[in-house]
Amino acid sequence: MNDWQKKSPLDWQTYVDKLVKVVAVEKHEYEGWVLTVDPVSASIVLATFPENEKVTVSVVMGHAVQEVEILQEGDSDMKQRLARILAPEESQAYSPEELEKRKNALKTWLETNHIPVGEQGELGRTLSVAGVLTIEPPYGPEQCSSSNEIILSRVQGLVQGYLDKQH
């Protein structure tokens, strides 16, 4: 067990949202922003932002880590940028009014396309499609659930197409 693996989760937490240089076995070096450290394996999850490219996420296995040096503290902009990597767009906070608007718009669109849809649950927040599929807030393809995979796949495709047209 190396020194890095002997650290506690509280020690590792101090590295999160910071730019680090990791020296691993065989003198491999990695640089990136620490998204998280796995508390079981001590593996470090790094994010890098190559010029004009999407974010790259890499993992340095905990057993291979020899040294971790903090190069730069993350400012609030960087912390938000890192937080968005792991949080899907749909998880952005919606007000109850926005959720109601999204639900009603999707329900109307489904009805217009002759898809039987109703509301269920105590507050009527869940949409029920043909009694075999449910859509929870915030009403995106990821919030669809059904035991019938064919119906699930088709309705997710419809919902994604609907959302694409909205933007």
N, CA, C and O of each residue as an XYZ file, in Angstrom:
668
protein
N       0.842     -1.191      0.000
C       0.000      0.000      0.000
C       0.882      1.248      0.000
O       1.781      1.380      0.831
N       0.619      2.164     -0.940
C       1.437      3.375     -1.015
C       0.897      4.479     -0.104
O      -0.175      4.341      0.485
N       1.647      5.570      0.002
C       1.249      6.678      0.881
C      -0.093      7.266      0.469
O      -0.910      7.619      1.320
N      -0.321      7.370     -0.850
C      -1.585      7.922     -1.351
C      -2.761      7.068     -0.885
O      -3.786      7.603     -0.463
N      -2.623      5.754     -0.957
C      -3.709      4.858     -0.566
C      -3.967      4.903      0.938
O      -5.068      4.581      1.383
N      -2.976      5.296      1.718
C      -3.125      5.345      3.182
C      -3.870      6.592      3.646
O      -4.296      6.665      4.799
N      -4.031      7.570      2.761
C      -4.742      8.795      3.135
C      -6.216      8.477      3.399
O      -6.741      7.449      2.971
N      -6.857      9.390      4.116
C      -8.286      9.215      4.414
C      -9.115      9.982      3.379
O      -8.588     10.859      2.695
N     -10.403      9.660      3.260
C     -11.268     10.415      2.336
C     -11.231     11.932      2.598
O     -11.337     12.725      1.663
N     -11.083     12.329      3.860
C     -11.005     13.765      4.148
C      -9.733     14.373      3.564
O      -9.746     15.516      3.107
N      -8.628     13.611      3.576
C      -7.383     14.085      2.961
C      -7.585     14.231      1.452
O      -7.214     15.248      0.865
N      -8.177     13.205      0.826
C      -8.389     13.235     -0.617
C      -9.305     14.385     -1.015
O      -9.115     15.002     -2.063
N     -10.301     14.673     -0.176
C     -11.270     15.735     -0.472
C     -10.566     17.073     -0.685
O     -11.044     17.909     -1.452
N      -9.431     17.282     -0.009
C      -8.716     18.557     -0.147
C      -8.147     18.745     -1.555
O      -7.771     19.859     -1.920
N      -8.080     17.680     -2.345
C      -7.557     17.770     -3.711
C      -8.651     18.059     -4.747
O      -8.346     18.458     -5.871
N      -9.915     17.860     -4.377
C     -11.027     18.029     -5.319
C     -11.111     19.488     -5.786
O     -10.916     20.412     -4.996
N     -11.404     19.684     -7.076
C     -11.513     20.997     -7.721
C     -10.176     21.727     -7.801
O     -10.145     22.954     -7.896
N      -9.079     20.987     -7.764
C      -7.760     21.606     -7.891
C      -7.035     20.987     -9.088
O      -7.236     19.820     -9.423
N      -6.183     21.807     -9.723
C      -5.346     21.320    -10.815
C      -4.146     20.628    -10.181
O      -3.439     21.222     -9.367
N      -3.920     19.380    -10.553
C      -2.829     18.612     -9.935
C      -1.942     17.966    -11.001
O      -2.327     17.795    -12.158
N      -0.741     17.618    -10.551
C       0.147     16.780    -11.354
C       0.302     15.496    -10.564
O       0.692     15.517     -9.397
N      -0.007     14.371    -11.210
C       0.089     13.068    -10.564
C       1.273     12.326    -11.173
O       1.356     12.160    -12.389
N       2.185     11.885    -10.316
C       3.279     11.047    -10.785
C       2.909      9.617    -10.411
O       2.670      9.304     -9.245
N       2.866      8.757    -11.427
C       2.481      7.365    -11.201
C       3.681      6.460    -11.477
O       4.761      6.931    -11.832
N       3.474      5.162    -11.307
C       4.557      4.198    -11.527
C       5.153      4.365    -12.919
O       4.490      4.837    -13.843
N       6.393      3.976    -13.050
C       7.153      4.075    -14.299
C       7.239      5.513    -14.799
O       7.301      5.759    -16.004
N       7.244      6.460    -13.861
C       7.415      7.897    -14.150
C       6.372      8.488    -15.092
O       6.623      9.508    -15.733
N       5.191      7.848    -15.181
C       4.102      8.436    -15.972
C       3.579      9.643    -15.212
O       3.391      9.588    -13.997
N       3.341     10.742    -15.938
C       2.800     11.936    -15.297
C       1.468     12.305    -15.944
O       1.293     12.223    -17.159
N       0.545     12.712    -15.093
C      -0.782     13.115    -15.551
C      -1.101     14.455    -14.929
O      -0.773     14.707    -13.770
N      -1.744     15.318    -15.706
C      -2.137     16.609    -15.183
C      -3.615     16.790    -15.460
O      -4.097     16.424    -16.532
N      -4.337     17.351    -14.506
C      -5.758     17.598    -14.717
C      -6.416     18.113    -13.453
O      -5.790     18.222    -12.399
N      -7.686     18.424    -13.587
C      -8.486     18.908    -12.461
C      -9.115     17.705    -11.771
O      -9.696     16.846    -12.433
N      -9.006     17.636    -10.454
C      -9.536     16.483     -9.711
C     -11.052     16.624     -9.585
O     -11.557     17.555     -8.957
N     -11.771     15.668    -10.203
C     -13.230     15.615    -10.073
C     -13.595     14.943     -8.762
O     -14.455     15.416     -8.019
N     -12.918     13.820     -8.491
C     -13.186     13.066     -7.262
C     -12.063     12.052     -7.060
O     -11.251     11.807     -7.953
N     -12.041     11.477     -5.875
C     -11.127     10.372     -5.582
C     -11.992      9.239     -5.049
O     -12.769      9.430     -4.114
N     -11.855      8.057     -5.646
C     -12.640      6.903     -5.206
C     -12.168      6.485     -3.814
O     -10.990      6.179     -3.632
N     -13.076      6.467     -2.823
C     -12.665      6.152     -1.446
C     -12.248      4.699     -1.234
O     -11.587      4.391     -0.243
N     -12.615      3.811     -2.135
C     -12.251      2.398     -1.969
C     -10.896      2.103     -2.602
O     -10.027      1.504     -1.970
N     -10.719      2.530     -3.861
C      -9.487      2.190     -4.581
C      -8.432      3.297     -4.546
O      -7.292      3.078     -4.957
N      -8.805      4.488     -4.056
C      -7.926      5.670     -4.026
C      -7.601      6.162     -5.437
O      -6.667      6.944     -5.617
N      -8.367      5.710     -6.444
C      -8.151      6.154     -7.812
C      -8.575      7.614     -7.958
O      -9.575      8.046     -7.386
N      -7.795      8.360     -8.733
C      -8.060      9.781     -8.930
C      -8.738      9.970    -10.281
O      -8.252      9.476    -11.299
N      -9.871     10.691    -10.290
C     -10.575     10.983    -11.539
C     -10.216     12.413    -11.927
O     -10.528     13.363    -11.209
N      -9.549     12.550    -13.084
C      -9.081     13.844    -13.563
C      -9.861     14.302    -14.783
O     -10.243     13.492    -15.627
N     -10.095     15.609    -14.872
C     -10.732     16.199    -16.045
C      -9.746     17.165    -16.680
O      -9.080     17.933    -15.986
N      -9.657     17.122    -18.007
C      -8.850     18.098    -18.733
C      -9.724     18.715    -19.804
O     -10.683     18.106    -20.278
N      -9.378     19.927    -20.172
C     -10.151     20.665    -21.160
C      -9.246     21.022    -22.335
O      -8.754     22.148    -22.413
N      -9.016     20.062    -23.267
C      -8.166     20.357    -24.425
C      -8.777     21.495    -25.244
O      -9.998     21.653    -25.279
N      -7.930     22.281    -25.898
C      -8.404     23.415    -26.716
C      -9.490     22.969    -27.698
O      -9.312     21.993    -28.428
N     -10.614     23.688    -27.712
C     -11.699     23.466    -28.681
C     -12.229     22.035    -28.718
O     -12.786     21.615    -29.732
N     -12.070     21.293    -27.652
C     -12.583     19.927    -27.621
C     -13.465     19.750    -26.400
O     -13.455     20.568    -25.480
N     -14.224     18.672    -26.409
C     -15.018     18.353    -25.230
C     -14.084     17.923    -24.115
O     -12.934     17.557    -24.356
N     -14.589     17.971    -22.904
C     -13.795     17.586    -21.739
C     -13.329     16.135    -21.857
O     -14.039     15.286    -22.396
N     -12.129     15.865    -21.347
C     -11.608     14.508    -21.306
C     -11.508     14.092    -19.839
O     -10.937     14.812    -19.019
N     -12.060     12.939    -19.521
C     -12.000     12.438    -18.145
C     -11.113     11.201    -18.128
O     -11.295     10.290    -18.936
N     -10.154     11.169    -17.207
C      -9.280     10.004    -17.105
C      -9.146      9.591    -15.645
O      -9.405     10.375    -14.733
N      -8.737      8.350    -15.446
C      -8.612      7.802    -14.099
C      -7.189      7.295    -13.903
O      -6.663      6.547    -14.728
N      -6.577      7.713    -12.802
C      -5.271      7.173    -12.428
C      -5.536      6.229    -11.262
O      -6.006      6.652    -10.206
N      -5.234      4.957    -11.455
C      -5.513      3.945    -10.434
C      -4.738      4.252     -9.151
O      -3.553      4.581     -9.192
N      -5.419      4.140     -8.021
C      -4.833      4.489     -6.729
C      -3.536      3.771     -6.424
O      -2.618      4.370     -5.862
N      -3.439      2.482     -6.788
C      -2.239      1.703     -6.471
C      -1.023      2.184     -7.254
O       0.112      1.900     -6.871
N      -1.252      2.920     -8.363
C      -0.152      3.383     -9.201
C       0.350      4.774     -8.805
O       1.416      5.198     -9.251
N      -0.412      5.483     -7.971
C      -0.068      6.858     -7.606
C       1.157      6.876     -6.686
O       1.202      6.186     -5.667
N       2.148      7.686     -7.078
C       3.323      7.835     -6.228
C       3.376      9.203     -5.572
O       3.839      9.341     -4.440
N       2.898     10.219     -6.294
C       2.973     11.578     -5.776
C       1.868     12.409     -6.406
O       1.559     12.242     -7.586
N       1.270     13.309     -5.622
C       0.256     14.219     -6.145
C       0.640     15.625     -5.698
O       0.786     15.903     -4.508
N       0.799     16.499     -6.684
C       1.194     17.876     -6.381
C       0.092     18.816     -6.851
O      -0.348     18.741     -7.998
N      -0.356     19.704     -5.959
C      -1.379     20.689     -6.325
C      -0.692     21.829     -7.071
O       0.255     22.434     -6.568
N      -1.186     22.116     -8.284
C      -0.604     23.173     -9.118
C      -1.397     24.473     -9.027
O      -0.833     25.565     -9.088
N      -2.722     24.333     -8.879
C      -3.575     25.528     -8.900
C      -4.888     25.238     -8.199
O      -5.439     24.142     -8.307
N      -5.385     26.244     -7.473
C      -6.701     26.148     -6.845
C      -7.752     26.440     -7.907
O      -7.516     27.238     -8.814
N      -8.903     25.799     -7.798
C      -9.988     26.079     -8.742
C     -10.796     27.272     -8.281
O     -11.165     27.358     -7.109
N     -11.082     28.210     -9.205
C     -11.952     29.330     -8.848
C     -13.407     28.882     -8.978
O     -13.678     27.744     -9.363
N     -14.339     29.774     -8.658
C     -15.750     29.363     -8.666
C     -16.206     28.955    -10.071
O     -17.020     28.043    -10.214
N     -15.684     29.627    -11.115
C     -16.043     29.254    -12.490
C     -15.597     27.829    -12.790
O     -16.350     27.049    -13.373
N     -14.379     27.491    -12.395
C     -13.851     26.147    -12.656
C     -14.639     25.110    -11.853
O     -14.928     24.025    -12.357
N     -14.985     25.437    -10.610
C     -15.761     24.488     -9.792
C     -17.108     24.193    -10.439
O     -17.562     23.048    -10.441
N     -17.752     25.229    -10.991
C     -19.036     25.030    -11.675
C     -18.838     24.195    -12.934
O     -19.642     23.313    -13.237
N     -17.770     24.478    -13.660
C     -17.477     23.734    -14.892
C     -17.265     22.256    -14.579
O     -17.749     21.386    -15.304
N     -16.542     21.978    -13.502
C     -16.297     20.591    -13.092
C     -17.586     19.925    -12.628
O     -17.827     18.758    -12.936
N     -18.414     20.658    -11.889
C     -19.674     20.098    -11.389
C     -20.593     19.713    -12.541
O     -21.321     18.724    -12.451
N     -20.564     20.491    -13.626
C     -21.433     20.219    -14.780
C     -21.032     18.955    -15.529
O     -21.857     18.365    -16.226
N     -19.772     18.528    -15.396
C     -19.320     17.320    -16.093
C     -20.116     16.111    -15.616
O     -20.544     15.284    -16.422
N     -20.311     16.014    -14.318
C     -20.978     14.841    -13.753
C     -22.487     14.998    -13.672
O     -23.198     14.003    -13.530
N     -22.995     16.228    -13.761
C     -24.436     16.446    -13.651
C     -25.047     16.583    -15.038
O     -24.658     17.474    -15.794
N     -25.995     15.720    -15.387
C     -26.626     15.855    -16.702
C     -27.405     17.159    -16.796
O     -27.824     17.721    -15.784
N     -27.594     17.633    -18.024
C     -28.305     18.896    -18.237
C     -29.670     18.903    -17.559
O     -30.090     19.915    -16.997
N     -30.358     17.762    -17.617
C     -31.709     17.706    -17.078
C     -31.755     17.915    -15.572
O     -32.814     18.216    -15.022
N     -30.613     17.757    -14.893
C     -30.662     17.877    -13.445
C     -30.559     19.332    -13.004
O     -30.565     19.620    -11.808
N     -30.463     20.252    -13.964
C     -30.459     21.657    -13.586
C     -31.771     21.930    -12.850
O     -32.814     21.358    -13.168
N     -31.692     22.797    -11.882
C     -32.863     23.044    -11.043
C     -33.970     23.740    -11.829
O     -33.732     24.730    -12.521
N     -35.161     23.214    -11.713
C     -36.335     23.829    -12.319
C     -37.269     24.234    -11.194
O     -37.421     23.519    -10.204
N     -37.890     25.388    -11.362
C     -38.881     25.813    -10.373
C     -40.128     24.942    -10.561
O     -40.318     24.350    -11.623
N     -40.972     24.865     -9.533
C     -42.221     24.088     -9.680
C     -43.052     24.580    -10.872
O     -43.707     23.780    -11.541
N     -43.028     25.891    -11.138
C     -43.773     26.449    -12.263
C     -43.196     25.949    -13.587
O     -43.935     25.591    -14.504
N     -41.847     25.930    -13.670
C     -41.204     25.452    -14.903
C     -41.510     23.980    -15.135
O     -41.767     23.565    -16.265
N     -41.480     23.184    -14.052
C     -41.774     21.752    -14.183
C     -43.209     21.546    -14.665
O     -43.467     20.701    -15.522
N     -44.128     22.313    -14.116
C     -45.540     22.214    -14.517
C     -45.677     22.573    -16.000
O     -46.406     21.912    -16.739
N     -44.977     23.616    -16.426
C     -45.012     24.046    -17.820
C     -44.442     22.960    -18.737
O     -45.008     22.672    -19.792
N     -43.312     22.356    -18.326
C     -42.685     21.288    -19.121
C     -43.623     20.083    -19.223
O     -43.785     19.497    -20.294
N     -44.233     19.726    -18.098
C     -45.140     18.574    -18.076
C     -46.327     18.816    -18.999
O     -46.672     17.963    -19.817
N     -46.949     19.981    -18.863
C     -48.138     20.271    -19.670
C     -47.808     20.351    -21.155
O     -48.593     19.895    -21.987
N     -46.666     20.920    -21.495
C     -46.269     21.027    -22.903
C     -46.028     19.636    -23.486
O     -46.470     19.348    -24.599
N     -45.330     18.768    -22.743
C     -45.071     17.409    -23.227
C     -46.376     16.624    -23.337
O     -46.595     15.905    -24.311
N     -47.236     16.767    -22.336
C     -48.523     16.059    -22.351
C     -49.341     16.477    -23.579
O     -49.884     15.628    -24.285
N     -49.424     17.767    -23.825
C     -50.167     18.281    -24.981
C     -49.581     17.735    -26.272
O     -50.316     17.327    -27.171
N     -48.245     17.728    -26.363
C     -47.581     17.240    -27.571
C     -47.865     15.752    -27.785
O     -48.124     15.327    -28.911
N     -47.818     14.957    -26.705
C     -48.116     13.520    -26.819
C     -49.561     13.315    -27.281
O     -49.827     12.484    -28.150
N     -50.497     14.082    -26.692
C     -51.916     13.962    -27.067
C     -52.122     14.348    -28.534
O     -52.887     13.700    -29.248
N     -51.441     15.399    -28.975
C     -51.528     15.848    -30.365
C     -51.081     14.737    -31.314
O     -51.581     14.620    -32.433
N     -50.137     13.930    -30.848
C     -49.622     12.831    -31.661
C     -50.348     11.515    -31.371
O     -49.836     10.434    -31.661
N     -51.550     11.624    -30.794
C     -52.441     10.477    -30.554
C     -51.826      9.407    -29.654
O     -52.072      8.214    -29.830
N     -51.021      9.855    -28.683
C     -50.451      8.917    -27.707
C     -51.235      9.096    -26.412
O     -51.265     10.190    -25.849
N     -51.881      8.007    -25.933
C     -52.691      8.132    -24.716
C     -51.816      8.452    -23.505
O     -50.911      7.694    -23.156
N     -52.108      9.594    -22.872
C     -51.293     10.030    -21.736
C     -52.192     10.592    -20.646
O     -53.196     11.247    -20.925
N     -51.819     10.326    -19.413
C     -52.548     10.853    -18.267
C     -51.565     11.249    -17.188
O     -50.353     11.098    -17.338
N     -52.119     11.767    -16.080
C     -51.272     12.142    -14.952
C     -51.560     11.190    -13.814
O     -52.687     10.725    -13.647
N     -50.529     10.902    -13.027
C     -50.741     10.023    -11.882
C     -49.896     10.508    -10.710
O     -49.077     11.416    -10.851
N     -50.105      9.901     -9.575
C     -49.401     10.310     -8.363
C     -50.225     11.333     -7.625
O     -51.145     11.932     -8.181
N     -49.886     11.526     -6.366
C     -50.641     12.420     -5.500
C     -50.751     13.833     -6.072
O     -51.817     14.449     -6.036
N     -49.635     14.335     -6.598
C     -49.623     15.698     -7.122
C     -49.801     15.742     -8.635
O     -49.770     16.815     -9.237
N     -49.987     14.581     -9.247
C     -50.133     14.525    -10.697
C     -48.856     14.925    -11.416
O     -48.905     15.409    -12.546
N     -47.716     14.727    -10.772
C     -46.447     15.131    -11.379
C     -45.923     14.099    -12.367
O     -45.094     14.426    -13.217
N     -46.392     12.857    -12.270
C     -45.914     11.792    -13.145
C     -46.855     11.639    -14.337
O     -48.072     11.552    -14.172
N     -46.284     11.608    -15.531
C     -47.089     11.343    -16.725
C     -47.111      9.838    -16.947
O     -46.088      9.167    -16.810
N     -48.279      9.315    -17.289
C     -48.430      7.894    -17.564
C     -48.829      7.735    -19.022
O     -49.852      8.264    -19.458
N     -48.006      6.994    -19.780
C     -48.271      6.803    -21.209
C     -48.844      5.403    -21.425
O     -48.184      4.396    -21.169
N     -50.068      5.367    -21.895
C     -50.769      4.114    -22.208
C     -50.766      3.128    -21.046
O     -50.932      1.925    -21.249
N     -50.580      3.629    -19.841
C     -50.594      2.761    -18.656
C     -49.399      1.823    -18.540
O     -49.360      0.992    -17.633
N     -48.415      1.939    -19.446
C     -47.265      1.022    -19.405
C     -45.923      1.744    -19.270
O     -44.874      1.106    -19.185
N     -45.967      3.084    -19.250
C     -44.724      3.836    -19.151
C     -44.971      5.089    -18.326
O     -46.032      5.706    -18.427
N     -43.990      5.464    -17.508
C     -44.124      6.700    -16.738
C     -42.983      7.648    -17.095
O     -41.886      7.221    -17.456
N     -43.271      8.951    -16.985
C     -42.260      9.983    -17.190
C     -42.297     10.896    -15.966
O     -43.313     11.527    -15.675
N     -41.169     10.953    -15.257
C     -41.045     11.770    -14.045
C     -40.446     13.133    -14.396
O     -39.865     13.295    -15.469
N     -40.585     14.119    -13.493
C     -39.914     15.404    -13.717
C     -38.404     15.188    -13.802
O     -37.893     14.303    -13.116
N     -37.668     15.950    -14.610
C     -38.110     17.080    -15.438
C     -38.553     16.696    -16.854
O     -38.445     17.502    -17.778
N     -39.043     15.484    -17.021
C     -39.723     15.066    -18.249
C     -38.812     14.967    -19.481
O     -39.158     15.445    -20.561
N     -37.656     14.347    -19.301
C     -36.756     14.086    -20.415
C     -36.702     12.592    -20.679
O     -37.326     11.823    -19.948
N     -35.966     12.151    -21.714
C     -35.882     10.718    -22.042
C     -35.323      9.873    -20.887
O     -35.698      8.712    -20.721
N     -34.416     10.475    -20.086
C     -33.824      9.718    -18.972
C     -34.834      9.446    -17.862
O     -34.632      8.547    -17.046
N     -35.910     10.213    -17.828
C     -36.904     10.041    -16.768
C     -38.042      9.101    -17.169
O     -38.998      8.923    -16.414
N     -37.939      8.500    -18.353
C     -38.940      7.528    -18.798
C     -38.613      6.175    -18.182
O     -37.447      5.784    -18.121
N     -39.642      5.456    -17.723
C     -39.380      4.091    -17.257
C     -40.561      3.189    -17.608
O     -41.726      3.575    -17.516
N     -40.205      1.964    -18.016
C     -41.198      0.976    -18.398
C     -40.544     -0.393    -18.372
O     -39.346     -0.519    -18.624
N     -41.327     -1.417    -18.067
C     -40.774     -2.775    -18.104
C     -40.734     -3.297    -19.545
O     -40.084     -4.306    -19.820
N     -41.425     -2.616    -20.459
C     -41.421     -3.005    -21.870
C     -40.342     -2.191    -22.590
O     -40.512     -0.995    -22.825
N     -39.232     -2.851    -22.937
C     -38.094     -2.148    -23.515
C     -38.390     -1.526    -24.873
O     -37.846     -0.473    -25.203
N     -39.242     -2.163    -25.658
C     -39.569     -1.630    -26.984
C     -40.331     -0.320    -26.840
O     -40.004      0.674    -27.488
N     -41.345     -0.328    -25.988
C     -42.118      0.899    -25.756
C     -41.215      1.973    -25.148
O     -41.268      3.138    -25.543
N     -40.385      1.567    -24.185
C     -39.472      2.510    -23.535
C     -38.587      3.195    -24.585
O     -38.475      4.420    -24.610
N     -37.977      2.404    -25.431
C     -37.068      2.929    -26.458
C     -37.802      3.885    -27.397
O     -37.290      4.959    -27.711
N     -38.995      3.500    -27.845
C     -39.745      4.335    -28.794
C     -40.183      5.651    -28.163
O     -40.066      6.710    -28.780
N     -40.693      5.583    -26.924
C     -41.159      6.820    -26.274
C     -39.970      7.721    -25.936
O     -40.073      8.942    -26.056
N     -38.837      7.135    -25.513
C     -37.645      7.948    -25.250
C     -37.222      8.685    -26.523
O     -36.849      9.857    -26.480
N     -37.286      7.979    -27.653
C     -36.952      8.601    -28.939
C     -37.891      9.749    -29.268
O     -37.458     10.802    -29.735
N     -39.187      9.541    -29.022
C     -40.176     10.593    -29.266
C     -39.921     11.799    -28.372
O     -39.938     12.938    -28.837
N     -39.683     11.545    -27.088
C     -39.449     12.637    -26.131
C     -38.183     13.404    -26.526
O     -38.169     14.634    -26.476
N     -37.126     12.695    -26.915
C     -35.882     13.356    -27.324
C     -36.131     14.205    -28.564
O     -35.655     15.337    -28.648
N     -36.880     13.658    -29.535
C     -37.210     14.429    -30.731
C     -38.005     15.674    -30.405
O     -37.775     16.742    -30.974
N     -38.946     15.527    -29.481
C     -39.758     16.668    -29.033
C     -38.865     17.740    -28.390
O     -38.993     18.928    -28.690
N     -37.958     17.302    -27.498
C     -37.080     18.263    -26.815
C     -36.137     18.947    -27.801
O     -35.859     20.139    -27.673
N     -35.640     18.188    -28.793
C     -34.743     18.761    -29.797
C     -35.446     19.878    -30.579
O     -34.832     20.891    -30.914
N     -36.743     19.681    -30.866
C     -37.510     20.698    -31.606
C     -37.737     21.934    -30.755
O     -37.870     23.037    -31.286
N     -37.783     21.760    -29.417
C     -38.043     22.887    -28.506
C     -36.860     23.846    -28.436
O     -37.034     25.044    -28.213
N     -35.656     23.312    -28.629
C     -34.452     24.138    -28.439
C     -34.051     24.880    -29.668
O     -33.061     25.611    -29.653
